[in-house]
Every structure is written in C-alpha cells, then in structure tokens.
Amino acid sequence: MAISIYSPLGVQKYPVKLYACIALTVLCWGYSPIGVHSALMAYRPEQIALLRFILASLFLLVLVAKKGIQPLKIKDLPALGILGIFSVTLHHLLINAGQQYVSAVASSILSQSIPLFTLLISAFVLKQRIQLKQWGCILLGLVGAVLVITADRGVEPPSLYSLFIVLAAVAWAIYFNLYKKFALNYDVLSMMCYVIWLGTLPLLLFSPHLPQAVMAASWQANLSIVLLGIFPSALAHVLWGSVLKTLPLTQASSFLYCTPLVAIALGLIMTGERPSLGVLIGGAVIIMSLIIMNYIKK
C-alpha cells in the first residue's frame, strides 16, 4: 500500500512502511529528553551517556550478526573516530549535563536549532555561500533559542546549563557537516555501527563505580536507560537511515519538526511537565525559521 504526498516535483507515492518508520523515529527522539530527565534522578550525566550507548552498541551488534557489516578500512578510522566524538561523546555529554537544569521540553525545542548551526558551520567549513534571506532565518532562529532559554525557568535567571544544550546542537551540526565532507563509502548500518562504537569508547572513562550506580538506581531510572539505549540511540538511527534512502534530506527533516510536540505530550503524560508560554513561542519561532529556510529558492 502506498500513500500520495505532494512535493515540489509533483505528487509521489510512498509505502505506508516509510511513514511508520518516520512516526516511530519521531516518537523515539521525542522520548529522548524525557528519558534523560528521568535517568538524571539516579545517574550522573556522563553515566547516562555511557550506559545508553553500551546498550545501543550491543543492540547494533545483534543487528549486524544477522545482516552483516562492511569491513572497516583502516584509513577511515580517524574520520570515523572524529564523527563518533562529535555525534556520540560530546553531543550526549553536553545535552545530559544541560538537562540537569533545562526542562525536557525546552531541551527538545533547542535541539531543533541544529539545522541553523549546520548552515552556519557549513559556511566556514565547507565555504558554502549563505544568502541574505538565510541569514535572516538564522537570526530569527537564534532569537527563538534565546527566548526558550530565558523563558524556561520563568522568573529565575537563565542558567549556563542552557548553553550546554546549544553546544550539543553545535556538536551535532559539526558532525553532520563532517559526515558530508568525509563522504565515507559505507552502507547506513555499517556507518552507524562504526560511528557509535568509536564514539562510545571515550565514554568508558566514566565506567568506574558504574555497577554500583546501576544497583543503587530505581527501577524507573534503569528502565529509562534501557529505553534510551534501544530506541533513540540505536533503533531510531536505523529507521532514519532507511527514510533518508527514500526521501530527500530537506523533505525528510520537515517531519522532525513534530519532535518537540511529541516531547510536550510525553512530558505531560509521564512527568507532568508543562512548558511555559515563552518556551512555546520560542519553539514556534525556531520551527518557523527552519520552515522558511527550507522553502527559500536557491
């Protein structure tokens, strides 16, 4: 069965399976800040990053045992290691540290600013020319991010922890630009395995006292870690890779604008978290800037 959707090139038909992959990916990534928020009740930020990616690595190992994996080329090891450091090590250490203060919903909304930083970094790293309208979208998006940071805690002054979330978005944007720049010749599953496995290795520095922390943690915190490892950290990346094989990046990324809405719904249901009006307005400004930027004609 296929469903027709409109694109600038006309009406195209895609299988229902594709939309199921998109929906599950959005659900997984919408849950991620909620899961981190729950796990922080029992674990330190670095322990959460290590545990979720140990589980993700094991999950991927099971997948490649069934599907196989392309052999690793030694010459690609430095590039894959750099990609792993930015996408796994730095991104998740920063975002976990930031969520000690920033609410789960605000964290999810701020994460949507990644395309803005991707465009900025591509201008300096890949020497890509940015149009005046695109600069306007970047400025608008940054205004939205400032509004989210300012409004997240109401009358309390903004915390430096909010900057950790922004830096996490910058780390992911650097990863995305380097991913395109390196252009390594691997299939999606193999590429993801090597990046995640190599990105997990530096996190092993935080393994001392980890068994004791697991034993002392509540079952709710441990369940959150398991869900984070299997769904947002591993399964969602596999699903998203299959989506990108079918849809253009810009068209596929537009579905991710629903992620903060999922985070808001899950936050209300699972933690009772209610975002302030300022956070919602700031999020709307960020998403508006991304939509406008995607529809700017080159």
N, C-alpha and C positions, 0 to 999 in steps of 0.2 A: 504494500500500500504506500502511495506517495501523496504528499500534500504540496499544493502550489503556493509559492510565496512570490511577492513582487521584488524585483531588483532593478537597478538602473539599466540592466541589459534586457529586461523583459520578465515574463513570468517563467519561473523554473520550478520543476518538481523535484522534491527530495523525499527520501523514505522516512516513515514515521520513526524508525530507529535512530535517525540523526537527531531528531528533536528530543527523543528520550535521552540521548547522550548529553545534549545541551542542558536539558532540565536537571538531570542528575548532577552535572558538573556545577551548575549554579547553586543547587541545594548543598553540595559538599562545601563549596567555597563560602557560601553564606553561613554555614555552621562553624567554619574555622575560628572566627573570633569569639564565638560563644563557647566553643570547646576550650580555647586557651584561657578565657576568663574563668571557667570552672576549674581547670587544672591548676591555675595560679593560687587556688585556695590551699594547695598542698605541696606544690613544687616551685622551685626557683625557675626563672625564665630559661636559663641555659639547660636545665634538666628536661624541661618540656620539649625543647628543640631536639635534644639528643634522643629522648625516648620515642618521639613520634617518627623520627627518621630511621631509627633502628627497626621499628615495626614496618615502616614503608619499604625499607631495604629488603626485609625478609619477604614481604608481600610480592615485591618485584622479582625476587629470586624464585619464588614459586611460579610466577608467570613465565619467566624465561626458561624454566625447567620444562615447561610444556610447549612453548612457542619457539624457543631457541633465541640466540643473540649473536649479533655480528661480532667477529673478533676485534679486540681493541688494538688499534695501531699505536705503537709506542710514541711516534712523532706527534700524535694528537693528545697525549697525556697532559702536557702543560695547559693547553687550551681547555680541555675538559675540566681540569682541576680549577682553573680560574672561573669557569661557568658555575661549578659547584659551590665555590666560596661565595659568590655574589647571590646566587639564587637560593641556596640552602643555608649555608653557615651565617652570613651576615644578615640576610633578609629576615630570617626567623629569630635570630638572637635579638635584633633590633625591635621587631614587631612584638615579641613576647615581653621585652623589657618595657616598651611603651604602654602595653596594656595593663601594667601594674597601676597606671593612673588613668589612662584614656579608656572610656567605655567601649564595649564590644561593638556597638553600632557605629560610633564615631570612628573607630579603627577601620571598620569595613568601608565606610564612606571615604576616608582619607586614602585608602588603598586604591580607590578608583582614579586617583590622580596620577597613577603610573604612566598612562599614555602621554600626559603633559611633560613629564620628566624624560620620557623616551624620546620625544621630539626635540627637547632642549639638548639632550646629550648627543643625539644624532647630528645636531648642527655643529658640535665641537669635535666629536669623534669621527663621524663619517663625512664631515664637511657638507652636510645636506643643507640646501638653502631653505630658509623659513620665510614664508610670505608674511606681509603685514597683517592680513586677516588672521593668520595662525598665531602671530604674536599677541593679537587681541584675545584669542581664545585661551592662550597660555596665561595671560594676565588675569582674565576672568576666572579661570580655574584656580589660580593661586589665591585670589580674593575669597573664593568659596572655601578653600582649605583653611585660610586664616579665620574665617567665620566659624567653621566647625571647631577648630582648636579653642577659640575664645568662648564659644557658647557651650562647650561640652560639660563644664562643671558649674554653669550658672554664675553665681556671684563670686566664686573663687577665681583667683588669678590663674591664667594658663600655666601649665607646668612644662618644664623642659622635656618631660617624658613624651609630650606630644610630638616633639621634634624627632624622637626615635621612630615614630610611625612614618613620618615624612621621609626620614633617611632610609627606612626599609623600602619605601616606594622607589627611592632613588637607586638603591642597590638592585632592585628588580629591573628597573629601567636600564641600568648599565648591563645587566645580564642579557636583556633582550637585544640590545644593540650589539653586544659582543657575539651573541648567538648568530646574528645575521652576518657580522663581519668575518667570523671564523669559517662559516659555511662548511661545517664538517659533514662528511658523507656517511651518515648512519641513518637507519630507519628510526621511527619515532620511539619505539620501545627501547631499543639498544641505547640511543642517545640519552633518554631519560634515566636509564639504569646507571650509566657511567657517571652522569652529572650528579645524581642523587647519592650514589655510593661514595664518590670522591668528596662531595660536599658534607657528608656525614662524618668522614674521618677526622677533621679538626674538632668536631663536637665531642669526640671521645676523650678530650682533655678534661671534660666535665663529668667523667664516669665515676671518680671516687665518691663513695658514700651513696651512690645511686641505688643499690639494692636496699639499703636501709630506708631511703626515702620512699621507695615503692611499697615496702612493708608497712610504713607508718601512714601512708596516704589513705584517704577514704576510698570506698569502692566507687563513689561517684567521680572522683578525680581520676582514678585509674581507668574507668570506663571512658572518660573524655579523652584520655591519652590514646587508648586503643582506637576510638573512632577517628581521632585526628590522624593517626598513622595510616590507617587503612583507606579512609575516604578522601579528605582534602589533599593529603600528602602523596598518595600513590594512585588510587583509582581515578580521581578527577583528572590527573595529568594524562593518564592513558586515554580516557574518554575525550579529553580536549584535543589530544593529538589526532584522534580519528576525525574529529569535527573539522580541524584545520586542513585535513587532506581533501575535504569535500567543499568547504566554503572558503571564500577569500577572507583574509585576516580581518579587514575592516568590518565586513558583514557579520562574521562570527563574533567579533568583540562587542558588537552592539547588544548582543544578548546578555553580556556580563553586567550591563547597567542594572539588571534586575537583582544582582547580588546583594546590595545594601537593603533592598526591600525584603529579601529572604532573611537577612540578618536581623532586621527590625522585627519581623514576625516571630522568628525563633527566639529572639531576646525577650519578647513579651511573654511567650509561652513557657520558656524554660527558666528564665531568670527574673521575669517581671520588670526588666529594664525598659524604661520609657524615654526615648530621646527627646531633648528639648526642641522647641520650635526653631531656635537658631541653628541647631545641628541639621535639622531637616532642610531649612532654607539653604544653608551652606552646601549640603549634599546636592540639592537641586541645581545650584549654581555650577558645581563641578560637572555634573552629568550634562547640563545644558551646554557647557563649554566644549565637552567632548563630542556631543552630537553635532554641534555647529562645525567643529573642526573636521569631522568625518565627511561632512557634506560640502566642504569647500572644494570647488573645482580647481584642479591643478592647472 
